[in-house]
Amino acid sequence: MQTLKALASGSRVPLLPPWVALALLLGILLASIPFVLKLHFNNAPDIYSPPDSPTIALRESLFREFPNDEAVIALFEGDALYTPAFLAALDRAARTMARHPAVDRVLTLTTVEHVDASDDGFAVSPLVDADALDTRTPAQWKARVLGDAFAPGLIASRDGRAVALVVRPKILKESLARRDIAVALEAAIAAEKLAPYQTATAGTVAQTVEELRSIWRDSAVFIPLTIVIGLALMGWVVGRVRPVIVGGLAMATVVCASVAGLVITGQPYTPITAMIPTLMAAYTTATLLHFYAAVQRARIALLPRPKRIARALKDTFTPGLFNVLTTGAGLLSLLWVDIPPVQAFGLAGAVGTLMVFLVVFVLVPPILLKWDTPRWPRRRSGLAHARRIAAAVAVFSLRHAGAVLATTAVLVVATIPLVMQVKVESNIIEFFAPEHRISRSTSRVEDRLSGVTGLEIVLTGATRDSLKDPATLARIKALQTWATQQPEVDRAFSLVDVLEEMNRAFHDEDLGGNALPDNRRLVEQLLLIYDGEDLYELVNREFQRGRITLSLNVHGANEISQVIERVRQRVAAQPIPGVAVELAGYGRLFSDQEDRIVDGQVKSFSSAFLQILVLLTLLFRSFRGALICLVPNLAPLFFIFVVMGAFGIWLDVATVLIAGVILGITVDDTIHLYHGYLHRIRRGVSPVFAIIRSVESSGRAVVAISVVLIAQFSLLGTSDFRPTAHFGVLCAVGLFAGQVFELLLMPALLGLRVPRRAKARSA
């Protein structure tokens, strides 16, 4: 209890022995490294949904009966696609991939089935027989493929100028396994000298592999650059080498410990959690600069070295403690977003801020006291004029408090329409720029074949053999026909198609569009003759559960949700008696994020706002003071949404992080400024002079911290993965806006009760 009272009151806390502090700092760093080396990279689609969600439960149950709905698609184009040489090479590549331990099946011209009429009714044979390529001319093989009921749009273009090799993995929940398949496919294509014909590689597997590669590139570049920028600017501002070295150790320790926490708790390293190192490095830099600025002020006051450290701790310990609490509250509020990687980001970030406090205020001071023996420069350091600029802005705000607040209110009202334009959306094809290879490949595959976004209409009968009933089959066909008429659907496929094809071959005649068997006996007879495997990828062997697979040409969560809603309305209006209809597949998994983002953003922001308001009220023992501190920090959040609306940036799994992060970080500087203001008021300083002196005293550190944070977050803006880039740019914009609004709004709010004559006299 005494320790808590000491922390809250800001009284002096005994320092650790220097060697103990250094041993702890290095010990945490070294102990974290083995865990960092075991970092688990994973960006599989399933991890973005709660494990106990109905969508995941349905998906898992389907995996027990049906193949995976994800794939990687290699597209080949040219004039020699149906020659024996090309077809033989294509077949060898397919067989090579089929032997891969993580591959379930490879679909291409030589591996899919074709139903032919025979003396016994019909026979199932390969669409292109790799062992009899010389029995037909290239033109005949091409005609056979284009005449097949299923190949065009799936593994061949309808004009015959493109063919595909579709690799379908087993049920994989790891991105690294997907990457292994993509690498093996590239090797197989190269080995068979098919690379000159290959024009695209797309599909959900290829997409997640590109995201994985983006994580690797971003982590390899941004983490060291973030630390280097932080150290460089720290050296420029402080003007001392040893504090910079200590700062480097502090940043490395916090970053490694935060990432190690992910490993220890079993959390994967995703594009979302990959932003933790940048956040932690930036936040460590900011906290160190506040402490170093206090040391420098004590140096200007000509205090000896031990008293400098003690004074700096006294001035920054309490604000630093509440900084950790408010920033942690902002990050913990992300637990309300029901998307596991977002929750992992919030939890790891909150624990990381606690580590920042431990390192900066417990371990760094005794190390500086022992080994940072040379004198700090009294005034010569980077951004030396920042305090004067900050003080000038504060004076302007004080003298024109009413005008500043009124102008801010007018701007808020005027920009509300832009905020209302912010759209909640996630679009897989928009994760990368249009010129990125995965974007170009996806567009090319969809132009030549069909959409790569999969959606499944799952049909579950009440009893075994429910899906053999002709009346039920007729209603399934009607639903499928309706689905193909939707503009977002390129292709629909179900057991109805296979039954119709068998019936046509069985009767050796063209039955047109009315080839579905109309009596159960004929259905049973066709199934008795059938000896293939493709049918059982669409219906289980009990004929109780089946699926209609849809290929969508849209990629946005909103667009997919609209299709899902129309399907539900169609099923509600025209139900299939005795059959339950559900929606599943990658498209359903992706579209579910939209509702979780909206609900999570509202709850996250409300939680962060209330927690920070309570903490500030406790810190300053004033509800009015807490509101004064919060208002300047709400303004940059509003400004971020204005920018998002103006430039069409969506609220997605990455940008949903911004409110909690920015509110938690920007309030830190406000706490230091307002704490200094109250300190001077209690010493009898006039309110106007207390405001200006507080801004002038902390202004250089505040401006320096903003420069550091903006530079570090701006790095993320160069990522080729757009959600990461948007997060970095918007954080930088928010931090800049936070600095401006803090220096303008806070003095204006504090000066509202100060007489105009007193303002002018003090200014």
N, C-alpha and C positions, 0 to 999 in steps of 0.2 A: 504493500500500500504506500509506503514511504517513497519507493522508487517511482510509482505512478504520479504521486504528488510532485515529485521533483521534476519529472518530465513535463508535466502540465504547466508548472510554474516557470520553467526555463532556468531553474537554478543550476549551478554547476554540478556536473556529474563527473566523478573521478575517471581519469583516462586509464586505459589499459596500458600495461608495460609495452614499450615500442616493439620489442622482439616478439611478444605474444601477438600483438596486432598484425605484424608482418607475417608471422607464421600462420595465423588464421586466414589472412587474405590469400596467401599463396596456397594454403591447404585447401581452401574452397575451390580455388582455380584448378589445382591439380586433380582434386577429387572429381571435379565435373568433367574433365576432358575424356575419361574412358566412356562416360555415358554419352557424351556428344558424338563420339566415334560410332556409337551404336544407334545413331539417329535413324528412325524408321520413316522413310519417305513413302507417302501414299496419298493418292488423289483419286481413288476409285469413287465412282458416283454414289455408292451406297453409304459412304461415311458421312454424307451431308444430310442424312435423315436419321432421326433417333432410332436406335435399334429396336425399340418396342412399338414403333409406329405401325399402323395397319398396312401401309404401303409396303414396308419391309417384310412384314409377316406374310403378306400375299406373295411377294416376290420370292421369298424363301420356299414357300410351299410349291410354287411353280417350278422352281429349280429342281425339286425332287422328281418331277415328272417330265419336264420339257427342257430343251436346250437353252443355253444362254441367249439373250437377245442382243448382246454386244458383238461387234465384229470389227475387223480391219479389212479394208477393201483396197486391192491393188487394181488399177485400171490400165488396160493396154489398148493402144489404138494403132491403126495402120491398115495397109492393103493386103498384108500377108497373114492375117489372123487365122484363116482356115486352111492354111497349107499344112501338110503332114509335119514339116519341120517345127513350125510354131506350136501346133497342137501337142506334139510329142514333148517339147520342152515345157509347155504349160503343165502337162500331166506329170512330168517328173518333179517340177517345182511343187505341185499340189501334194504329191506323195511324200516328198521331203517334209513339208509342213505337217502332214497328217501324222508323221512319226514323232513330232514334237510332243513331249510329255504334257504340256499345258494346253494342247489343242484338242478340241472335241471333234471338229469336222471341218473339212475344206470343201467349199462349194465352187465348182467351175464347170466348164463344158464337159469334161470327162468324168466327173464324179456325181452328177445329179442324174435322177432317173427320168426315163421317158416311157410312156405307155403306148404300145403298138398293138394293133389288132392281130389275132392269131387264130389258128384252127380251134384252139381250146377256149376262145373268147378274147383274151388279151394277154400280153406278156410285158413284163417290166424289164427294161434293158437300159444301159447307159445312153445318155443323150448323144455323146460322141464316144465311140468305142476306141480307146487308146490302142487296143491290140489289133484293130482292123482299119487303120487310117487310110490304107491304100484302096479300100473297097469302094470309096466314094471320091468324087472330085471335090476340090475346095468349094466350088459353087453348090454342090449337093449338100455338103456338110453345113454350109451357111443356110441353105434353104431349110434343112431339118431343124436347125437351132431356132431360126426365126418363126418356123411353123409350130414350135412347141408351145403349149399353153402357158408355161410358167417361166421359161428362160428369158424372154425379152423383158427388159426392165429390171431383172434380178441379176443375171450374170452376163447379159449381152445387150447392147443397145439395139433399139428397134430398127435402125438403119444398117445394122451389121458391121459398123465400122469400129466398134469397141467391144471388148470382152473384159470380164472381171474375174479375179481370183479372190474369193471371200473366205477369210480365215476366221472361224468362230472358236473362241477359246472355251475351255472348261469354266466352271463357276469360279472365277478368280476375284479375290477381294484385295489384291495388291497391285499397285502401279508398276512395281519392278517386274512382276511376272508378265504384265502387258508389254512392258518395254522389251523383255526377252523375246516375246513373240514377234514384235515389230522388227527387231534386229535380225532374228532368224529369217523372217520373210525377205528382208532386203538381201541377206546373204544367198537365199535360195534363188531369188530372181537374178542376182549377179552371176551365180554359178551356172545357170542355164542360159546366160547371155540374153535375157529378156529385157534388160534395162533400157535398150534403145526404144522399145515399144511402150515402156511404162510412162504414163503421163500424170498419174495422180495416186496418192495413198490417203485414204480418208476412212471415216467410220468412227464410232465412239471410242474404240480402243486407240486409234491413232490420235484422236483429240486428247485423251488423257495422257498419252505418252508425250505429246508436245507440251502439255502443262507441266509434266514432271521435269522435262528438260529445261523449261523456263524456271522452275524452282531452283534447279542446280545452278543455272547461269546467274540468276539473281543473287543467290546466297554466296556464290563464289566471288561476285563483284561487289555487291552492296555492303555486306558485313564489314570487310576490311576497309572499304572506302568510307563508310560511315564513321568508323573509329578514327581513321586518318584525318578526316575533316574535323571531327570533334577535337582531336589533339592539336591540329594546326590552329584552329581558331582559339582554342584554350591558351596555347602558347602566345598567340598574338595579343589576347586580352590581358593575360596575367603577366607576361613578360618574363617568365621564369621557366627554367628547364626541369628542375626536379619536381615541381608540382605537376608538370605535364606528364612526366614518367609515372608518378603516383596515379595520376588520372587515367593513364593508359592501363595500368594494372587493375584499377577499379572498374573500368569499362569491361575489360576482358573477363574479370571475375563475374560481374553481374550478367553479362551476355551468356557466358558458358553455364552458369548456374541456372539461368532461366530455361535454356534449351535442355539442360540435363533434367530439369523438372518434368519436361514433356516426356522424356524417355522413361523416367522413373514411374510416372503415372500411366504409362502405356499409350500416350497420345501420339498420333502420327504427325509427321511434318508435312503440312499441306501448304498451298499458296496463301492460306490465311495465317496459319501459325508461323509461316516463314517470315512474316513481317515483325515478329517479336524481337529478333536481334536488333533491327534498326530502331524500334521503339525504345528498347532498353538502353542501347548505346546513347540515344539522344536524351533520354530522361536522366541517365547518369551524368552526362555532360552538363545538363541544365542545373542539376542539384549541386554538382561540384562548383560550378561558376558562382552560384549563390554563396556557397561557403567561402570560396576564394575571394569573392568581392568583399565579404565581411573581414577576412584577414587583411586585405589591402587597406580597408578603411581604418582598421586598428593600427596598421603601419603608418598611415598618414597622421594618425593621432600620436605617433612617436612612442607607442607602447612597446616594451621589450617582448621578445619572442614568446615566452610562456604566456604572458598576459594577452598577446595577440590571439593566440589559439583559444584561450579561455573566453575572451571577448567575442570572438567570431562564433564560438559554440553557443554562447549565451544569446547572441542576436539571432541565430539561425536555427537553433535546435527545436524550439517550439513551432515556428512556422514550418520547418522541415518535417516535423512529425505530422502536422496536420496536412501538409502537402501529400505525404504518403497516404494518409487516410482518405483524402478527397480524390486523389488520382486512383487509388485502389478501388474506391467506391464507384468511380466512373467506369473502370474496367470490369469490376464485378457485376455491374448492371447488365453486361452482355450475356450473363447467364440466363437472362430472360429470353434471349433469342434461341429458339429451339432448333438450332443447327449446331451439331457437335463441334466442328472446327472453330466456329465463332465462340462457343462456350470455352473451349480449350484456350483460345487466344485470351479471353477475358481473365480466366483463372491464372494462367501462366503470367500474364502481365501484372496482375495484382500481387502475386507472390514475388515477381521481379521487382516491383516498387518497394516492397518490404526489404528485399535484399539491397536495394539502392540505399535505403536509410541506414541499414546496418553498416554497409561499407563506408559511406560518406561521413556519417556522424559518429561512428564508433571505431572503425579501423583506420581511416585516413588521418584523423587529427594526431594521434600519438606518433604515427610514422613521420608526418611533417615536423612535429616538434623535435624529434630525435635527429633526423637527417637533413632537413631543409634549413641549414644553418646560415647561408648567405642572406643578406638583407633583400627584402622585396623592394622594387622601385617605388618611390612615393607617388609619382604621377605619370611617368613615362610608360605607357602601355597602349595596346590597341584600343580603338574606339574611345579615346580619351575625351572626345567632345560629345560623346553620347549623352552624358549626364546633363550637359547644358542644353542639348536639343530636347531631351525629355522634360527638363524644367521649363523650357520656353513653351512647349506644347501645354504643359500643366497650367502655366500662367494664362495662356490664351483661353484655355477651357474655363478657368476660374472667372476671368473677366467677362466671358460671354457664355456663362453657364446656361442661361435660358435659351439662347440661340442654338447652342450645341445640342441640347436635349430636344428642342423643337425640330431641328433639322433631321436629327436621327429618327424621330417619330415619323416625320413626313416621308423619309426614305423607306422606312419599314412598311408603311402603308402602301407606298407607290410600287414596291417590289413584291408585294404579296402575290400578285398574279403569276410572277415567275416561279415562286415557291410552289404554287398550285400546279405548275406544269411538271414537277418532278414525278417521274414514272417509276413505279416498282416493277423491275424487270430483270431477268437473267436470260441471256441469249448465248447459247454455246458457240455459235458461229461468230459472235461479236467479241469473244474473249481475246481474239487476235485481230490485228489490222487486216483489211481486205487483201493487202499484198503479201501477207504471210503465207507460207507454203501450205499450211493446213487449211486456211481459208480458201485459197485458190483450188486446192485439191477437192475440198468438199463441194465447191460450186461446180467443178468439172464433172465429178461423179454424179451429182444430181442432174446436171444437164444431159448426161449420156444415159443414165440408168433411172434411178428414182430417189426420192428423199431418203436421207440416212437416219432421220429421227424415228425411232421405233415406238409404237404404242400398241398395246394388246387389249383386245376385248375378250375377257375370260368368261367362258360359259361352263357352268357347273350344274349338271342334272341332279335330280333328286335320288335317282337309283342307277345302278349299273345298266349299261346299254341305253340310257336315256337319249343319247345323241344318235341313235340308229333310227329313231322314229321319223318317218317321212314328213309328217306335219311339222315336227320340230326343225328338221333340216330345211324345210321350205321357209320357215320364219328366220332361221339363221342366214339363209341366202338373201332374204329381203333386207335384213339388217346390213349385211355385207354390201349389197348393191347400193343401199342408201349411203353407206360410208364412202364408197368410191365416188359418189357424186359430190362429196364435199371438196371445196377447192384446195384444202390443205392436204388432201390424201392423194398420193400418187399411185398407190397400189394397195390392194387388200387381198389376203390369201387365207384360206381355211380348208377344213376337211371337205367342205362342199365342192371346192374346185377339183380335188383329187377324185371324189366320187363321180363327178360329172365326166371327167376325162376317162375314167375306167368304163363308164356306161357307154360313152361314144365308141370306144374301142371294142367293147363287148358286142355292140350291135353292128359294128363295122359300117357305120353310116353317120352322116352329119345330122345331129339332133338339134343344131342351132343353140339358142340360149335356153332351151327347155330340156336339158340333158340330165337333170337331177332325178334319180329314181323316185317313183311315186308309190312304191309299196315296199314294205319291210322285207319281204322275201327276196326281192331283187337286191336290196342293200346287203343282206346277209350273203347272198350268192357272190356278189362282187368282192366282198371282203374275204370270202373263202378262197377265191382265186388269187387275190393280191398277195405277192410275196416280196414286196419291197419294204423300205424303211421310212421313206419321206413322209408318208401319211402319219406316222406315229410321232412326228415332230409337231403335229397340229392337234392331235387328240390322243388321249392315253388309251392303253389297250383294253381298259374296261369300258370305254366309250361313255364315261360319265363326266369327264372334263375335257374341254377343247378350247381352242383360242382362234380368234381372227387377228392376224398380224397386219398392222397398218404401217405403211411407210409414209411419213409426213415430210412435206417440203418446207416446213417452218421449224424454227429453232428457239423461239422465245417462249418463256414460261407463260406469258399472257396468251399468246396465240395457241399454244398447246392446251392451256386451260379452257379456252373457248371451244376447242374441238371436244374435249372431255365433257364439258357441260352440255354440248349439243347431243353427244352420244347418250348421256344420261337422260336428257329430255326425250329423246327418241325411244329409248327403252321403257321409260315410264309411260309414254303414250301408247306404245305397242309392245307390251311385254311378251316374253316367250314363256308360255305356261310350263311350269315344272322346271324351269331353268333359271338359276341366279346369274346375273350379269355383273361383272366387276371390271375395272380398268387397271391395267398394270403396265409394266415395261419401263424402259428408260425415260420415255416422255413423261409418264406419270410421276416418276421419281423427281424429274427436273421441275415439273410444274408445281409440285407441292411446296417448293421453296418460297413461292410468292407469298402465300398466306402466312408462313412462319416469319418472313422478313417484316411484313407490315405489322403483325401482332407484336413481334419481338422489338421492333424499333420504338413503338409507343411505350411498351412496358420498360424497355431499357432506359429511354430518356427520362421517363417519369421517376424511375427508381434512382437514377444518377442524380437528378435534380433534387429530390427529397433528401437523399442521404447527404449530399454535399451541403444543402441548406441547413440540416440539423447539425452537421459537424462545424460549420462556420458559426452557427449560433452558439454552440458550446465554446468554441475557441474565443470568440469576441464577446461572449455573454451579452449579445445584443441581436435581436431579430432584424432590426433596421440595418445594422452593420453587415449582417449576412446577406441581406438583399442588395445592399450597395455593392458588395463584392460579386454577387452573382449576375447582376444586370449587365455589366460590361463583358461578361463571359458568355451570356446568351446571345449577344449581338453577333459574334463571329459565327456561331452555329447557324443563325438565321442567314447570314451572308453566304455561308457554304451552300445552303439550299438554294439561294438565289443564283449562285454560279452554276449549280447542277441544273436548275431549270433553264437558265439562259443558254447553256452549251449542250443540253440534252444528255447529261450524264445520269445514268440510272441509279436507283437505290437497289443494290444487290448484296451478295454475301460479303463483299469487301467494303463497300461504302457504308454498310449498316454499322460498321465498327466506329465510324468517325465521330458520331455524337458523344459516345462515352469517352473516347480517347481525347478529343479536343477539350471537352468540358473539364475533364480531369486534369489535363496539363495546363491549360491557360489560367485556371484559377490559382495555380501555384504562385505566379508572379503577383497576382492581386493580393494574395495572403501576405507576401513579404511587404508590399507597399502599404497595405492597410495596417499591418502590425507595426511598421515604423511610424505611421501617422498616430496611432493610439499611444505608442511609447512617448512620443514628443508631447502629445496633449496632456498626458499624465504628469509630465515634467513641467507643465505650466506654459508651454509654447502656444502662441496664438494659433487658431485653426488654420488660417491662411498660410502662415509660415510653416506650420506642421505639414500641410499638404505639399507645398513646394519643396521643403527640405527632404521629405520622405521620397518624393519622386527624384530629386537631384541625387540623393544618397544611393538609392537602389537603381537609378535609371540606367547607368552604364551596364550593370549586370543584367538588367531586364532586357535591354536592347541587344546585348551580346548573346544572351541566351536565345532570343528570338532569331538572330542571324544564324546561330549554330543549328537550331532545330529546323528552321526553314531549309537550310542547305542540306541537312541530313535527310529530311523527308522528301525533298525535291529529287534526290537520287532515285527514289522508287518510281518517279514519274518517267524514267527512261526505260522501264521494263517493257518488254514486248507483250507481256500478259496484261491486258487492259484493266482488269479489276485491281491489280497491284498498282499499276500506273495511276489510276484514278484515285486510289487511296492516298498515295504519296503526294500527288498534286493538290488534292483537296485539303489534306492535312497542312501542307505548306501555306495554302491560301488562308485556311482558318487560323493558323498561328500568326500570320501577318496581320490579318484583320483583328485578331485578338489583341495584338500589340497596339494597333492604332486605337481601337475602341477603349482599351484600358487607359491609355494616356489622355484620351479625350473625355470619356464618359465618367470615369471615377472622380477626377477632380471636380467636374461639373456637379455630380451628385453630392459630393461632400461639401461643396461650396454653396449649395442652395440656401442654407440658413445664415450664411455669412453676409453682413451688410455690404453693399456695393462700395461704400467709401473705404471700408477696411480692406477689401480686395485690391482696390487701386493703390492704397497706401503701401500695402505689403508688396505688391508687384513692383 
